[in-house]
């Protein structure tokens, strides 16, 4: 099974959160389209059909790998959850 790159997943989740906040503050068509594209990308990358499941899987991936890499110098913190 292929496992997505942890840094890419973190970047996508960060961008997703930023776009969600931007859309909540003011509906902008270009941001809405980018959010839709990013949601699709996260779903494909995490092997899910819905964004909520994709975020949950991405969070689990970051937590699991974060714990194992903490011994290698990373702090194990995630940007979600």
mmCIF file of the N, C-alpha and C atoms, coordinates in Angstrom:
data_MODEL
# 
_entry.id   MODEL 
# 
loop_
_atom_site.group_PDB 
_atom_site.id 
_atom_site.type_symbol 
_atom_site.label_atom_id 
_atom_site.label_alt_id 
_atom_site.label_comp_id 
_atom_site.label_asym_id 
_atom_site.label_entity_id 
_atom_site.label_seq_id 
_atom_site.pdbx_PDB_ins_code 
_atom_site.Cartn_x 
_atom_site.Cartn_y 
_atom_site.Cartn_z 
_atom_site.occupancy 
_atom_site.B_iso_or_equiv 
_atom_site.pdbx_formal_charge 
_atom_site.auth_seq_id 
_atom_site.auth_comp_id 
_atom_site.auth_asym_id 
_atom_site.auth_atom_id 
_atom_site.pdbx_PDB_model_num 
ATOM 1   N N  . UNK A 1 1  ? 0.839   -1.181 0.000  1.00 0.00 ? 1  UNK A N  1 
ATOM 2   C CA . UNK A 1 1  ? 0.000   0.000  0.000  1.00 0.00 ? 1  UNK A CA 1 
ATOM 3   C C  . UNK A 1 1  ? 0.885   1.246  0.000  1.00 0.00 ? 1  UNK A C  1 
ATOM 4   N N  . UNK A 1 2  ? 0.555   2.182  -0.869 1.00 0.00 ? 2  UNK A N  1 
ATOM 5   C CA . UNK A 1 2  ? 1.291   3.434  -0.913 1.00 0.00 ? 2  UNK A CA 1 
ATOM 6   C C  . UNK A 1 2  ? 0.853   4.340  0.224  1.00 0.00 ? 2  UNK A C  1 
ATOM 7   N N  . UNK A 1 3  ? 1.819   4.983  0.847  1.00 0.00 ? 3  UNK A N  1 
ATOM 8   C CA . UNK A 1 3  ? 1.533   5.918  1.932  1.00 0.00 ? 3  UNK A CA 1 
ATOM 9   C C  . UNK A 1 3  ? 1.922   7.317  1.461  1.00 0.00 ? 3  UNK A C  1 
ATOM 10  N N  . UNK A 1 4  ? 0.982   8.266  1.540  1.00 0.00 ? 4  UNK A N  1 
ATOM 11  C CA . UNK A 1 4  ? 1.289   9.627  1.093  1.00 0.00 ? 4  UNK A CA 1 
ATOM 12  C C  . UNK A 1 4  ? 2.419   10.245 1.912  1.00 0.00 ? 4  UNK A C  1 
ATOM 13  N N  . UNK A 1 5  ? 3.155   11.132 1.272  1.00 0.00 ? 5  UNK A N  1 
ATOM 14  C CA . UNK A 1 5  ? 4.222   11.857 1.959  1.00 0.00 ? 5  UNK A CA 1 
ATOM 15  C C  . UNK A 1 5  ? 3.617   12.725 3.055  1.00 0.00 ? 5  UNK A C  1 
ATOM 16  N N  . UNK A 1 6  ? 4.153   12.586 4.235  1.00 0.00 ? 6  UNK A N  1 
ATOM 17  C CA . UNK A 1 6  ? 3.639   13.282 5.416  1.00 0.00 ? 6  UNK A CA 1 
ATOM 18  C C  . UNK A 1 6  ? 3.653   14.805 5.247  1.00 0.00 ? 6  UNK A C  1 
ATOM 19  N N  . UNK A 1 7  ? 4.710   15.332 4.676  1.00 0.00 ? 7  UNK A N  1 
ATOM 20  C CA . UNK A 1 7  ? 4.816   16.788 4.508  1.00 0.00 ? 7  UNK A CA 1 
ATOM 21  C C  . UNK A 1 7  ? 3.797   17.306 3.503  1.00 0.00 ? 7  UNK A C  1 
ATOM 22  N N  . UNK A 1 8  ? 3.560   16.545 2.454  1.00 0.00 ? 8  UNK A N  1 
ATOM 23  C CA . UNK A 1 8  ? 2.561   16.944 1.458  1.00 0.00 ? 8  UNK A CA 1 
ATOM 24  C C  . UNK A 1 8  ? 1.172   16.939 2.094  1.00 0.00 ? 8  UNK A C  1 
ATOM 25  N N  . UNK A 1 9  ? 0.877   15.913 2.868  1.00 0.00 ? 9  UNK A N  1 
ATOM 26  C CA . UNK A 1 9  ? -0.413  15.827 3.548  1.00 0.00 ? 9  UNK A CA 1 
ATOM 27  C C  . UNK A 1 9  ? -0.591  17.017 4.490  1.00 0.00 ? 9  UNK A C  1 
ATOM 28  N N  . UNK A 1 10 ? 0.433   17.339 5.241  1.00 0.00 ? 10 UNK A N  1 
ATOM 29  C CA . UNK A 1 10 ? 0.365   18.472 6.162  1.00 0.00 ? 10 UNK A CA 1 
ATOM 30  C C  . UNK A 1 10 ? 0.116   19.776 5.400  1.00 0.00 ? 10 UNK A C  1 
ATOM 31  N N  . UNK A 1 11 ? 0.806   19.965 4.282  1.00 0.00 ? 11 UNK A N  1 
ATOM 32  C CA . UNK A 1 11 ? 0.615   21.180 3.473  1.00 0.00 ? 11 UNK A CA 1 
ATOM 33  C C  . UNK A 1 11 ? -0.814  21.264 2.922  1.00 0.00 ? 11 UNK A C  1 
ATOM 34  N N  . UNK A 1 12 ? -1.334  20.136 2.454  1.00 0.00 ? 12 UNK A N  1 
ATOM 35  C CA . UNK A 1 12 ? -2.698  20.122 1.930  1.00 0.00 ? 12 UNK A CA 1 
ATOM 36  C C  . UNK A 1 12 ? -3.725  20.425 3.021  1.00 0.00 ? 12 UNK A C  1 
ATOM 37  N N  . UNK A 1 13 ? -3.535  19.855 4.199  1.00 0.00 ? 13 UNK A N  1 
ATOM 38  C CA . UNK A 1 13 ? -4.453  20.120 5.299  1.00 0.00 ? 13 UNK A CA 1 
ATOM 39  C C  . UNK A 1 13 ? -4.393  21.583 5.732  1.00 0.00 ? 13 UNK A C  1 
ATOM 40  N N  . UNK A 1 14 ? -3.209  22.145 5.743  1.00 0.00 ? 14 UNK A N  1 
ATOM 41  C CA . UNK A 1 14 ? -3.059  23.555 6.101  1.00 0.00 ? 14 UNK A CA 1 
ATOM 42  C C  . UNK A 1 14 ? -3.777  24.446 5.093  1.00 0.00 ? 14 UNK A C  1 
ATOM 43  N N  . UNK A 1 15 ? -3.575  24.148 3.819  1.00 0.00 ? 15 UNK A N  1 
ATOM 44  C CA . UNK A 1 15 ? -4.234  24.925 2.771  1.00 0.00 ? 15 UNK A CA 1 
ATOM 45  C C  . UNK A 1 15 ? -5.746  24.752 2.834  1.00 0.00 ? 15 UNK A C  1 
ATOM 46  N N  . UNK A 1 16 ? -6.207  23.532 3.092  1.00 0.00 ? 16 UNK A N  1 
ATOM 47  C CA . UNK A 1 16 ? -7.636  23.262 3.223  1.00 0.00 ? 16 UNK A CA 1 
ATOM 48  C C  . UNK A 1 16 ? -8.238  24.100 4.350  1.00 0.00 ? 16 UNK A C  1 
ATOM 49  N N  . UNK A 1 17 ? -7.589  24.104 5.499  1.00 0.00 ? 17 UNK A N  1 
ATOM 50  C CA . UNK A 1 17 ? -8.090  24.873 6.640  1.00 0.00 ? 17 UNK A CA 1 
ATOM 51  C C  . UNK A 1 17 ? -8.127  26.363 6.328  1.00 0.00 ? 17 UNK A C  1 
ATOM 52  N N  . UNK A 1 18 ? -7.104  26.874 5.672  1.00 0.00 ? 18 UNK A N  1 
ATOM 53  C CA . UNK A 1 18 ? -7.056  28.294 5.313  1.00 0.00 ? 18 UNK A CA 1 
ATOM 54  C C  . UNK A 1 18 ? -8.189  28.659 4.362  1.00 0.00 ? 18 UNK A C  1 
ATOM 55  N N  . UNK A 1 19 ? -8.433  27.801 3.383  1.00 0.00 ? 19 UNK A N  1 
ATOM 56  C CA . UNK A 1 19 ? -9.507  28.069 2.431  1.00 0.00 ? 19 UNK A CA 1 
ATOM 57  C C  . UNK A 1 19 ? -10.884 27.983 3.082  1.00 0.00 ? 19 UNK A C  1 
ATOM 58  N N  . UNK A 1 20 ? -11.058 27.046 3.989  1.00 0.00 ? 20 UNK A N  1 
ATOM 59  C CA . UNK A 1 20 ? -12.338 26.942 4.704  1.00 0.00 ? 20 UNK A CA 1 
ATOM 60  C C  . UNK A 1 20 ? -12.612 28.208 5.512  1.00 0.00 ? 20 UNK A C  1 
ATOM 61  N N  . UNK A 1 21 ? -11.588 28.719 6.161  1.00 0.00 ? 21 UNK A N  1 
ATOM 62  C CA . UNK A 1 21 ? -11.733 29.960 6.931  1.00 0.00 ? 21 UNK A CA 1 
ATOM 63  C C  . UNK A 1 21 ? -12.060 31.115 5.997  1.00 0.00 ? 21 UNK A C  1 
ATOM 64  N N  . UNK A 1 22 ? -11.341 31.216 4.891  1.00 0.00 ? 22 UNK A N  1 
ATOM 65  C CA . UNK A 1 22 ? -11.577 32.288 3.925  1.00 0.00 ? 22 UNK A CA 1 
ATOM 66  C C  . UNK A 1 22 ? -12.998 32.232 3.382  1.00 0.00 ? 22 UNK A C  1 
ATOM 67  N N  . UNK A 1 23 ? -13.481 31.037 3.090  1.00 0.00 ? 23 UNK A N  1 
ATOM 68  C CA . UNK A 1 23 ? -14.834 30.881 2.559  1.00 0.00 ? 23 UNK A CA 1 
ATOM 69  C C  . UNK A 1 23 ? -15.883 31.230 3.618  1.00 0.00 ? 23 UNK A C  1 
ATOM 70  N N  . UNK A 1 24 ? -15.597 30.924 4.865  1.00 0.00 ? 24 UNK A N  1 
ATOM 71  C CA . UNK A 1 24 ? -16.542 31.251 5.935  1.00 0.00 ? 24 UNK A CA 1 
ATOM 72  C C  . UNK A 1 24 ? -16.642 32.762 6.128  1.00 0.00 ? 24 UNK A C  1 
ATOM 73  N N  . UNK A 1 25 ? -15.525 33.446 5.930  1.00 0.00 ? 25 UNK A N  1 
ATOM 74  C CA . UNK A 1 25 ? -15.510 34.900 6.096  1.00 0.00 ? 25 UNK A CA 1 
ATOM 75  C C  . UNK A 1 25 ? -16.153 35.620 4.918  1.00 0.00 ? 25 UNK A C  1 
ATOM 76  N N  . UNK A 1 26 ? -15.888 35.131 3.713  1.00 0.00 ? 26 UNK A N  1 
ATOM 77  C CA . UNK A 1 26 ? -16.421 35.774 2.511  1.00 0.00 ? 26 UNK A CA 1 
ATOM 78  C C  . UNK A 1 26 ? -16.399 34.777 1.360  1.00 0.00 ? 26 UNK A C  1 
ATOM 79  N N  . UNK A 1 27 ? -17.551 34.599 0.740  1.00 0.00 ? 27 UNK A N  1 
ATOM 80  C CA . UNK A 1 27 ? -17.660 33.651 -0.368 1.00 0.00 ? 27 UNK A CA 1 
ATOM 81  C C  . UNK A 1 27 ? -16.992 34.230 -1.616 1.00 0.00 ? 27 UNK A C  1 
ATOM 82  N N  . UNK A 1 28 ? -15.910 33.587 -2.029 1.00 0.00 ? 28 UNK A N  1 
ATOM 83  C CA . UNK A 1 28 ? -15.172 34.016 -3.216 1.00 0.00 ? 28 UNK A CA 1 
ATOM 84  C C  . UNK A 1 28 ? -15.145 32.836 -4.193 1.00 0.00 ? 28 UNK A C  1 
ATOM 85  N N  . UNK A 1 29 ? -15.644 33.019 -5.407 1.00 0.00 ? 29 UNK A N  1 
ATOM 86  C CA . UNK A 1 29 ? -15.718 31.899 -6.360 1.00 0.00 ? 29 UNK A CA 1 
ATOM 87  C C  . UNK A 1 29 ? -14.381 31.199 -6.621 1.00 0.00 ? 29 UNK A C  1 
ATOM 88  N N  . UNK A 1 30 ? -13.302 31.950 -6.728 1.00 0.00 ? 30 UNK A N  1 
ATOM 89  C CA . UNK A 1 30 ? -12.011 31.308 -6.996 1.00 0.00 ? 30 UNK A CA 1 
ATOM 90  C C  . UNK A 1 30 ? -11.552 30.463 -5.809 1.00 0.00 ? 30 UNK A C  1 
ATOM 91  N N  . UNK A 1 31 ? -11.792 30.950 -4.605 1.00 0.00 ? 31 UNK A N  1 
ATOM 92  C CA . UNK A 1 31 ? -11.432 30.176 -3.412 1.00 0.00 ? 31 UNK A CA 1 
ATOM 93  C C  . UNK A 1 31 ? -12.320 28.942 -3.292 1.00 0.00 ? 31 UNK A C  1 
ATOM 94  N N  . UNK A 1 32 ? -13.591 29.091 -3.670 1.00 0.00 ? 32 UNK A N  1 
ATOM 95  C CA . UNK A 1 32 ? -14.502 27.946 -3.624 1.00 0.00 ? 32 UNK A CA 1 
ATOM 96  C C  . UNK A 1 32 ? -14.041 26.852 -4.581 1.00 0.00 ? 32 UNK A C  1 
ATOM 97  N N  . UNK A 1 33 ? -13.602 27.242 -5.767 1.00 0.00 ? 33 UNK A N  1 
ATOM 98  C CA . UNK A 1 33 ? -13.117 26.272 -6.751 1.00 0.00 ? 33 UNK A CA 1 
ATOM 99  C C  . UNK A 1 33 ? -11.835 25.600 -6.254 1.00 0.00 ? 33 UNK A C  1 
ATOM 100 N N  . UNK A 1 34 ? -10.937 26.392 -5.683 1.00 0.00 ? 34 UNK A N  1 
ATOM 101 C CA . UNK A 1 34 ? -9.689  25.828 -5.152 1.00 0.00 ? 34 UNK A CA 1 
ATOM 102 C C  . UNK A 1 34 ? -9.978  24.875 -3.999 1.00 0.00 ? 34 UNK A C  1 
ATOM 103 N N  . UNK A 1 35 ? -10.954 25.218 -3.164 1.00 0.00 ? 35 UNK A N  1 
ATOM 104 C CA . UNK A 1 35 ? -11.338 24.346 -2.057 1.00 0.00 ? 35 UNK A CA 1 
ATOM 105 C C  . UNK A 1 35 ? -11.901 23.027 -2.587 1.00 0.00 ? 35 UNK A C  1 
ATOM 106 N N  . UNK A 1 36 ? -12.701 23.109 -3.629 1.00 0.00 ? 36 UNK A N  1 
ATOM 107 C CA . UNK A 1 36 ? -13.248 21.901 -4.252 1.00 0.00 ? 36 UNK A CA 1 
ATOM 108 C C  . UNK A 1 36 ? -12.127 21.024 -4.818 1.00 0.00 ? 36 UNK A C  1 
ATOM 109 N N  . UNK A 1 37 ? -11.183 21.635 -5.515 1.00 0.00 ? 37 UNK A N  1 
ATOM 110 C CA . UNK A 1 37 ? -10.049 20.888 -6.076 1.00 0.00 ? 37 UNK A CA 1 
ATOM 111 C C  . UNK A 1 37 ? -9.201  20.262 -4.976 1.00 0.00 ? 37 UNK A C  1 
ATOM 112 N N  . UNK A 1 38 ? -8.957  21.019 -3.929 1.00 0.00 ? 38 UNK A N  1 
ATOM 113 C CA . UNK A 1 38 ? -8.144  20.527 -2.822 1.00 0.00 ? 38 UNK A CA 1 
ATOM 114 C C  . UNK A 1 38 ? -8.843  19.390 -2.088 1.00 0.00 ? 38 UNK A C  1 
ATOM 115 N N  . UNK A 1 39 ? -10.147 19.507 -1.938 1.00 0.00 ? 39 UNK A N  1 
ATOM 116 C CA . UNK A 1 39 ? -10.917 18.430 -1.301 1.00 0.00 ? 39 UNK A CA 1 
ATOM 117 C C  . UNK A 1 39 ? -10.800 17.141 -2.106 1.00 0.00 ? 39 UNK A C  1 
ATOM 118 N N  . UNK A 1 40 ? -10.925 17.260 -3.421 1.00 0.00 ? 40 UNK A N  1 
ATOM 119 C CA . UNK A 1 40 ? -10.784 16.095 -4.293 1.00 0.00 ? 40 UNK A CA 1 
ATOM 120 C C  . UNK A 1 40 ? -9.380  15.484 -4.149 1.00 0.00 ? 40 UNK A C  1 
ATOM 121 N N  . UNK A 1 41 ? -8.364  16.330 -4.156 1.00 0.00 ? 41 UNK A N  1 
ATOM 122 C CA . UNK A 1 41 ? -6.986  15.857 -4.024 1.00 0.00 ? 41 UNK A CA 1 
ATOM 123 C C  . UNK A 1 41 ? -6.778  15.114 -2.718 1.00 0.00 ? 41 UNK A C  1 
ATOM 124 N N  . UNK A 1 42 ? -7.283  15.666 -1.627 1.00 0.00 ? 42 UNK A N  1 
ATOM 125 C CA . UNK A 1 42 ? -7.152  14.995 -0.321 1.00 0.00 ? 42 UNK A CA 1 
ATOM 126 C C  . UNK A 1 42 ? -7.869  13.649 -0.324 1.00 0.00 ? 42 UNK A C  1 
ATOM 127 N N  . UNK A 1 43 ? -9.055  13.606 -0.929 1.00 0.00 ? 43 UNK A N  1 
ATOM 128 C CA . UNK A 1 43 ? -9.796  12.340 -0.985 1.00 0.00 ? 43 UNK A CA 1 
ATOM 129 C C  . UNK A 1 43 ? -9.031  11.285 -1.774 1.00 0.00 ? 43 UNK A C  1 
ATOM 130 N N  . UNK A 1 44 ? -8.490  11.667 -2.913 1.00 0.00 ? 44 UNK A N  1 
ATOM 131 C CA . UNK A 1 44 ? -7.736  10.722 -3.737 1.00 0.00 ? 44 UNK A CA 1 
ATOM 132 C C  . UNK A 1 44 ? -6.478  10.272 -2.996 1.00 0.00 ? 44 UNK A C  1 
ATOM 133 N N  . UNK A 1 45 ? -5.767  11.217 -2.425 1.00 0.00 ? 45 UNK A N  1 
ATOM 134 C CA . UNK A 1 45 ? -4.516  10.897 -1.740 1.00 0.00 ? 45 UNK A CA 1 
ATOM 135 C C  . UNK A 1 45 ? -4.732  9.959  -0.550 1.00 0.00 ? 45 UNK A C  1 
ATOM 136 N N  . UNK A 1 46 ? -5.865  10.158 0.146  1.00 0.00 ? 46 UNK A N  1 
ATOM 137 C CA . UNK A 1 46 ? -6.115  9.350  1.340  1.00 0.00 ? 46 UNK A CA 1 
ATOM 138 C C  . UNK A 1 46 ? -6.994  8.131  1.047  1.00 0.00 ? 46 UNK A C  1 
ATOM 139 N N  . UNK A 1 47 ? -7.441  7.979  -0.212 1.00 0.00 ? 47 UNK A N  1 
ATOM 140 C CA . UNK A 1 47 ? -8.227  6.808  -0.593 1.00 0.00 ? 47 UNK A CA 1 
ATOM 141 C C  . UNK A 1 47 ? -9.631  6.805  -0.024 1.00 0.00 ? 47 UNK A C  1 
ATOM 142 N N  . UNK A 1 48 ? -10.267 7.975  0.015  1.00 0.00 ? 48 UNK A N  1 
ATOM 143 C CA . UNK A 1 48 ? -11.625 8.079  0.546  1.00 0.00 ? 48 UNK A CA 1 
ATOM 144 C C  . UNK A 1 48 ? -12.537 8.720  -0.489 1.00 0.00 ? 48 UNK A C  1 
ATOM 145 N N  . UNK A 1 49 ? -13.835 8.686  -0.218 1.00 0.00 ? 49 UNK A N  1 
ATOM 146 C CA . UNK A 1 49 ? -14.787 9.318  -1.132 1.00 0.00 ? 49 UNK A CA 1 
ATOM 147 C C  . UNK A 1 49 ? -15.379 10.599 -0.551 1.00 0.00 ? 49 UNK A C  1 
ATOM 148 N N  . UNK A 1 50 ? -15.055 10.909 0.691  1.00 0.00 ? 50 UNK A N  1 
ATOM 149 C CA . UNK A 1 50 ? -15.578 12.123 1.329  1.00 0.00 ? 50 UNK A CA 1 
ATOM 150 C C  . UNK A 1 50 ? -14.482 12.864 2.067  1.00 0.00 ? 50 UNK A C  1 
ATOM 151 N N  . UNK A 1 51 ? -14.619 14.185 2.105  1.00 0.00 ? 51 UNK A N  1 
ATOM 152 C CA . UNK A 1 51 ? -13.576 15.013 2.705  1.00 0.00 ? 51 UNK A CA 1 
ATOM 153 C C  . UNK A 1 51 ? -13.426 14.769 4.208  1.00 0.00 ? 51 UNK A C  1 
ATOM 154 N N  . UNK A 1 52 ? -14.519 14.500 4.901  1.00 0.00 ? 52 UNK A N  1 
ATOM 155 C CA . UNK A 1 52 ? -14.414 14.258 6.346  1.00 0.00 ? 52 UNK A CA 1 
ATOM 156 C C  . UNK A 1 52 ? -13.590 13.002 6.635  1.00 0.00 ? 52 UNK A C  1 
ATOM 157 N N  . UNK A 1 53 ? -13.815 11.966 5.841  1.00 0.00 ? 53 UNK A N  1 
ATOM 158 C CA . UNK A 1 53 ? -13.020 10.746 5.996  1.00 0.00 ? 53 UNK A CA 1 
ATOM 159 C C  . UNK A 1 53 ? -11.562 10.992 5.614  1.00 0.00 ? 53 UNK A C  1 
ATOM 160 N N  . UNK A 1 54 ? -11.351 11.785 4.582  1.00 0.00 ? 54 UNK A N  1 
ATOM 161 C CA . UNK A 1 54 ? -9.981  12.094 4.150  1.00 0.00 ? 54 UNK A CA 1 
ATOM 162 C C  . UNK A 1 54 ? -9.225  12.842 5.235  1.00 0.00 ? 54 UNK A C  1 
ATOM 163 N N  . UNK A 1 55 ? -9.880  13.801 5.861  1.00 0.00 ? 55 UNK A N  1 
ATOM 164 C CA . UNK A 1 55 ? -9.233  14.559 6.938  1.00 0.00 ? 55 UNK A CA 1 
ATOM 165 C C  . UNK A 1 55 ? -8.929  13.646 8.118  1.00 0.00 ? 55 UNK A C  1 
ATOM 166 N N  . UNK A 1 56 ? -9.862  12.775 8.455  1.00 0.00 ? 56 UNK A N  1 
ATOM 167 C CA . UNK A 1 56 ? -9.641  11.845 9.571  1.00 0.00 ? 56 UNK A CA 1 
ATOM 168 C C  . UNK A 1 56 ? -8.459  10.918 9.284  1.00 0.00 ? 56 UNK A C  1 
ATOM 169 N N  . UNK A 1 57 ? -8.389  10.393 8.056  1.00 0.00 ? 57 UNK A N  1 
ATOM 170 C CA . UNK A 1 57 ? -7.276  9.513  7.696  1.00 0.00 ? 57 UNK A CA 1 
ATOM 171 C C  . UNK A 1 57 ? -5.948  10.272 7.665  1.00 0.00 ? 57 UNK A C  1 
ATOM 172 N N  . UNK A 1 58 ? -5.988  11.506 7.157  1.00 0.00 ? 58 UNK A N  1 
ATOM 173 C CA . UNK A 1 58 ? -4.775  12.315 7.112  1.00 0.00 ? 58 UNK A CA 1 
ATOM 174 C C  . UNK A 1 58 ? -4.288  12.610 8.522  1.00 0.00 ? 58 UNK A C  1 
ATOM 175 N N  . UNK A 1 59 ? -5.205  12.935 9.402  1.00 0.00 ? 59 UNK A N  1 
ATOM 176 C CA . UNK A 1 59 ? -4.851  13.200 10.792 1.00 0.00 ? 59 UNK A CA 1 
ATOM 177 C C  . UNK A 1 59 ? -4.235  11.958 11.431 1.00 0.00 ? 59 UNK A C  1 
ATOM 178 N N  . UNK A 1 60 ? -4.855  10.796 11.198 1.00 0.00 ? 60 UNK A N  1 
ATOM 179 C CA . UNK A 1 60 ? -4.325  9.546  11.740 1.00 0.00 ? 60 UNK A CA 1 
ATOM 180 C C  . UNK A 1 60 ? -2.929  9.262  11.187 1.00 0.00 ? 60 UNK A C  1 
ATOM 181 N N  . UNK A 1 61 ? -2.736  9.514  9.905  1.00 0.00 ? 61 UNK A N  1 
ATOM 182 C CA . UNK A 1 61 ? -1.422  9.317  9.288  1.00 0.00 ? 61 UNK A CA 1 
ATOM 183 C C  . UNK A 1 61 ? -0.374  10.198 9.955  1.00 0.00 ? 61 UNK A C  1 
ATOM 184 N N  . UNK A 1 62 ? -0.716  11.462 10.144 1.00 0.00 ? 62 UNK A N  1 
ATOM 185 C CA . UNK A 1 62 ? 0.238   12.388 10.765 1.00 0.00 ? 62 UNK A CA 1 
ATOM 186 C C  . UNK A 1 62 ? 0.525   12.013 12.209 1.00 0.00 ? 62 UNK A C  1 
ATOM 187 N N  . UNK A 1 63 ? -0.497  11.569 12.930 1.00 0.00 ? 63 UNK A N  1 
ATOM 188 C CA . UNK A 1 63 ? -0.287  11.162 14.320 1.00 0.00 ? 63 UNK A CA 1 
ATOM 189 C C  . UNK A 1 63 ? 0.570   9.909  14.406 1.00 0.00 ? 63 UNK A C  1 
ATOM 190 N N  . UNK A 1 64 ? 0.269   8.919  13.572 1.00 0.00 ? 64 UNK A N  1 
ATOM 191 C CA . UNK A 1 64 ? 1.011   7.659  13.595 1.00 0.00 ? 64 UNK A CA 1 
ATOM 192 C C  . UNK A 1 64 ? 2.464   7.869  13.200 1.00 0.00 ? 64 UNK A C  1 
ATOM 193 N N  . UNK A 1 65 ? 2.677   8.515  12.083 1.00 0.00 ? 65 UNK A N  1 
ATOM 194 C CA . UNK A 1 65 ? 4.047   8.740  11.637 1.00 0.00 ? 65 UNK A CA 1 
ATOM 195 C C  . UNK A 1 65 ? 4.753   9.747  12.519 1.00 0.00 ? 65 UNK A C  1 
ATOM 196 N N  . UNK A 1 66 ? 4.007   10.683 13.080 1.00 0.00 ? 66 UNK A N  1 
ATOM 197 C CA . UNK A 1 66 ? 4.612   11.679 13.962 1.00 0.00 ? 66 UNK A CA 1 
ATOM 198 C C  . UNK A 1 66 ? 5.217   11.039 15.193 1.00 0.00 ? 66 UNK A C  1 
ATOM 199 N N  . UNK A 1 67 ? 4.540   10.049 15.724 1.00 0.00 ? 67 UNK A N  1 
ATOM 200 C CA . UNK A 1 67 ? 5.067   9.355  16.917 1.00 0.00 ? 67 UNK A CA 1 
ATOM 201 C C  . UNK A 1 67 ? 6.342   8.600  16.595 1.00 0.00 ? 67 UNK A C  1 
ATOM 202 N N  . UNK A 1 68 ? 6.378   7.940  15.443 1.00 0.00 ? 68 UNK A N  1 
ATOM 203 C CA . UNK A 1 68 ? 7.567   7.162  15.104 1.00 0.00 ? 68 UNK A CA 1 
ATOM 204 C C  . UNK A 1 68 ? 8.732   8.060  14.725 1.00 0.00 ? 68 UNK A C  1 
ATOM 205 N N  . UNK A 1 69 ? 8.443   9.252  14.162 1.00 0.00 ? 69 UNK A N  1 
ATOM 206 C CA . UNK A 1 69 ? 9.513   10.151 13.764 1.00 0.00 ? 69 UNK A CA 1 
ATOM 207 C C  . UNK A 1 69 ? 9.953   11.077 14.892 1.00 0.00 ? 69 UNK A C  1 
ATOM 208 N N  . UNK A 1 70 ? 9.188   11.113 15.984 1.00 0.00 ? 70 UNK A N  1 
ATOM 209 C CA . UNK A 1 70 ? 9.556   11.969 17.106 1.00 0.00 ? 70 UNK A CA 1 
ATOM 210 C C  . UNK A 1 70 ? 10.922  11.574 17.644 1.00 0.00 ? 70 UNK A C  1 
ATOM 211 N N  . UNK A 1 71 ? 11.209  10.306 17.588 1.00 0.00 ? 71 UNK A N  1 
ATOM 212 C CA . UNK A 1 71 ? 12.508  9.840  18.043 1.00 0.00 ? 71 UNK A CA 1 
ATOM 213 C C  . UNK A 1 71 ? 13.625  10.283 17.102 1.00 0.00 ? 71 UNK A C  1 
ATOM 214 N N  . UNK A 1 72 ? 13.255  10.622 15.857 1.00 0.00 ? 72 UNK A N  1 
ATOM 215 C CA . UNK A 1 72 ? 14.235  11.068 14.865 1.00 0.00 ? 72 UNK A CA 1 
ATOM 216 C C  . UNK A 1 72 ? 14.384  12.582 14.832 1.00 0.00 ? 72 UNK A C  1 
ATOM 217 N N  . UNK A 1 73 ? 13.813  13.281 15.790 1.00 0.00 ? 73 UNK A N  1 
ATOM 218 C CA . UNK A 1 73 ? 13.991  14.722 15.849 1.00 0.00 ? 73 UNK A CA 1 
ATOM 219 C C  . UNK A 1 73 ? 12.779  15.563 15.566 1.00 0.00 ? 73 UNK A C  1 
ATOM 220 N N  . UNK A 1 74 ? 11.679  14.982 15.095 1.00 0.00 ? 74 UNK A N  1 
ATOM 221 C CA . UNK A 1 74 ? 10.465  15.766 14.876 1.00 0.00 ? 74 UNK A CA 1 
ATOM 222 C C  . UNK A 1 74 ? 9.639   15.737 16.159 1.00 0.00 ? 74 UNK A C  1 
ATOM 223 N N  . UNK A 1 75 ? 8.813   16.765 16.336 1.00 0.00 ? 75 UNK A N  1 
ATOM 224 C CA . UNK A 1 75 ? 8.065   16.869 17.592 1.00 0.00 ? 75 UNK A CA 1 
ATOM 225 C C  . UNK A 1 75 ? 6.757   16.104 17.592 1.00 0.00 ? 75 UNK A C  1 
ATOM 226 N N  . UNK A 1 76 ? 6.312   15.569 16.446 1.00 0.00 ? 76 UNK A N  1 
ATOM 227 C CA . UNK A 1 76 ? 5.099   14.751 16.410 1.00 0.00 ? 76 UNK A CA 1 
ATOM 228 C C  . UNK A 1 76 ? 3.809   15.543 16.413 1.00 0.00 ? 76 UNK A C  1 
ATOM 229 N N  . UNK A 1 77 ? 3.863   16.870 16.302 1.00 0.00 ? 77 UNK A N  1 
ATOM 230 C CA . UNK A 1 77 ? 2.672   17.681 16.297 1.00 0.00 ? 77 UNK A CA 1 
ATOM 231 C C  . UNK A 1 77 ? 2.014   17.669 14.935 1.00 0.00 ? 77 UNK A C  1 
ATOM 232 N N  . UNK A 1 78 ? 0.699   17.780 14.908 1.00 0.00 ? 78 UNK A N  1 
ATOM 233 C CA . UNK A 1 78 ? -0.021  17.868 13.649 1.00 0.00 ? 78 UNK A CA 1 
ATOM 234 C C  . UNK A 1 78 ? -0.719  19.205 13.557 1.00 0.00 ? 78 UNK A C  1 
ATOM 235 N N  . UNK A 1 79 ? -1.216  19.502 12.373 1.00 0.00 ? 79 UNK A N  1 
ATOM 236 C CA . UNK A 1 79 ? -1.918  20.761 12.170 1.00 0.00 ? 79 UNK A CA 1 
ATOM 237 C C  . UNK A 1 79 ? -3.421  20.584 12.185 1.00 0.00 ? 79 UNK A C  1 
ATOM 238 N N  . UNK A 1 80 ? -3.889  19.392 12.470 1.00 0.00 ? 80 UNK A N  1 
ATOM 239 C CA . UNK A 1 80 ? -5.322  19.130 12.530 1.00 0.00 ? 80 UNK A CA 1 
ATOM 240 C C  . UNK A 1 80 ? -5.663  18.465 13.846 1.00 0.00 ? 80 UNK A C  1 
ATOM 241 N N  . UNK A 1 81 ? -6.940  18.476 14.153 1.00 0.00 ? 81 UNK A N  1 
ATOM 242 C CA . UNK A 1 81 ? -7.425  17.744 15.306 1.00 0.00 ? 81 UNK A CA 1 
ATOM 243 C C  . UNK A 1 81 ? -7.363  18.512 16.520 1.00 0.00 ? 81 UNK A C  1 
# 
